[in-house]
C-alpha cells in the first residue's frame, strides 16, 4: 500500500510537469491523493486525531508530499 501511494504521488509529480495534462479529472485525483496524505499527517500530529484516523503503516509519512503538492499547485 505505501509503495503504491509513493508511486502514485511520483506519477502525479511527473504529470504536473507535462503541459496539457491538468484537466478537472486530473486535479480531482490529485486532491484525492493529497487528502489521503493529509489524513496520515493529521493522525500523527494530534493525539486525538490518531483515534479518528489510522496511523500510516510503520509510522511512515511520505516526505515528498510537499514537493509534489507544489508541482501540482504550479501546474496550469
N, C-alpha and C positions, 0 to 999 in steps of 0.2 A: 504493500500500500504506500509506504513512504517513497519508495523508488518510483512508483507511478506518478505520485504527486510531483516529485522533483522533475521527472521527465516532462510532465505536462507544463510545469512552470517554465522550464527551459525552452520548450517549443513556443510557448506564449511570448517569451522574450525575443526569440528569433523572428517570429511573425511580426512583432511590433516594429522591427527594423525594416520590414519589407513594405514598400509603398503599395497602396491599394488593397490591403487585406483587413481593413478595420471597419467593417460594417457593423450593423446593430447586433447580429448574432455573435460576432467575434467579441465585441465589448461585453455582451451578456455572459459569455463563457468566461471571460477574464474576471468579471465581477464575481461569478460563482466560485472560481478558483481562489480568489483573494478572500472571499467570505470564509472558506474552509480554513485558510491560514490564519485569518483574524481570530476565529474561534479558538484555534490552538494557542495563539499568543495570549488571548484573554484568559483562557483557562489556567495558564501558567502565571499570569500577572497578579491575580487576585485569589485569595484563599476561598472566598465564597463562590467565585466563578468556576473553580475546579469541581465543585459539586454539580453544577449545571451542565458543564461540558467535559467530555473525556479529555484526559491529558494526551498529548501526542505520544506515539509509540516510543518507548525508551526515553521519553523526555526530549525527543528531538524536535527542534524548531528549525525550519528551513531558512537559513541565513540569507539566501539570495532573494527573498521576497521583496525587500525594499528596492533593490535594483531593478527587478522585473516590473514592479509597480511604477517606477519612474519611467521605464521604457514605454509601458502601456499608456501612461498619462501623456507622454510626449508624442505618441503616435497620432497622426492626423488622418 
